[in-house]
Amino acid sequence: MFGRKKRQLPRLKAAYDDQLLATIDAAKDRWDHAKQTEEAIADADNQMTANTALARQTYLFLYREARRRKVRGKHISAAIFRD
């Protein structure tokens, strides 16, 4: 009765970790697209700059959450914060 949750916890953690990694990949793609769009347009307005900053902050938030949870993936490394 009481040991049931302990056995399910690793499966739940793995499922949510996989979902977090997929979300991080999608956020990274959105950030890269926003950066490329901003660089391609000569007269980027404030809204475009704000959208790029929002995409960056979303990605970094998810990245920090993955680091806090100690999620292992092919994209999780300390090199992100060197820019």
C-alpha positions in Angstrom: 0.0 0.0 0.0 2.7 2.5 1.0 5.5 1.3 -1.3 3.5 1.7 -4.5 4.4 5.4 -5.1 8.1 4.7 -4.7 8.0 2.2 -7.5 6.2 4.6 -9.9 8.3 7.6 -9.1 11.3 6.7 -11.4 8.9 6.2 -14.3 7.1 9.5 -13.7 10.4 11.3 -13.3 11.7 9.8 -16.6 8.5 10.7 -18.4 8.5 14.3 -17.2 12.2 14.7 -17.8 11.7 13.6 -21.4 8.9 16.1 -21.8 11.1 18.8 -20.3 13.9 18.0 -22.8 11.4 18.1 -25.7 10.2 21.5 -24.4 13.7 22.8 -24.2 14.4 21.7 -27.7 11.3 23.5 -29.0 12.2 26.6 -27.0 15.8 26.6 -28.4 14.4 26.4 -31.9 12.0 29.3 -31.2 14.9 31.4 -29.8 17.2 30.5 -32.8 14.4 31.5 -35.2 13.7 34.7 -33.4 17.5 35.6 -33.5 17.8 34.8 -37.2 14.7 36.9 -38.0 15.9 39.8 -36.0 19.3 39.7 -37.7 17.8 39.3 -41.2 15.6 42.4 -40.9 17.5 45.7 -41.1 15.0 47.8 -39.1 14.0 45.5 -36.2 11.3 47.2 -34.1 10.9 47.0 -30.3 8.4 44.3 -30.5 10.7 42.0 -32.4 13.5 42.7 -30.0 11.2 42.0 -27.1 10.0 38.7 -28.7 13.6 37.6 -29.1 14.4 38.5 -25.5 11.3 36.6 -24.3 12.3 33.5 -26.3 15.8 33.6 -24.8 14.5 34.0 -21.3 12.0 31.1 -21.8 14.8 28.9 -23.0 17.1 29.8 -20.1 14.4 29.3 -17.6 13.7 25.8 -18.9 17.4 25.1 -19.1 17.9 26.1 -15.4 15.0 23.9 -14.4 16.6 20.9 -16.2 19.9 21.6 -14.4 18.1 21.9 -11.1 16.4 18.5 -11.7 19.7 17.0 -12.8 18.3 15.9 -16.1 20.7 14.3 -18.5 20.4 15.1 -22.2 22.5 15.8 -25.2 21.9 19.6 -24.9 22.4 20.2 -21.2 25.8 21.7 -20.5 27.3 24.6 -18.7 28.4 26.2 -22.0 25.1 28.1 -22.4 25.9 30.7 -19.9 29.2 31.8 -21.4 27.7 34.3 -23.9 
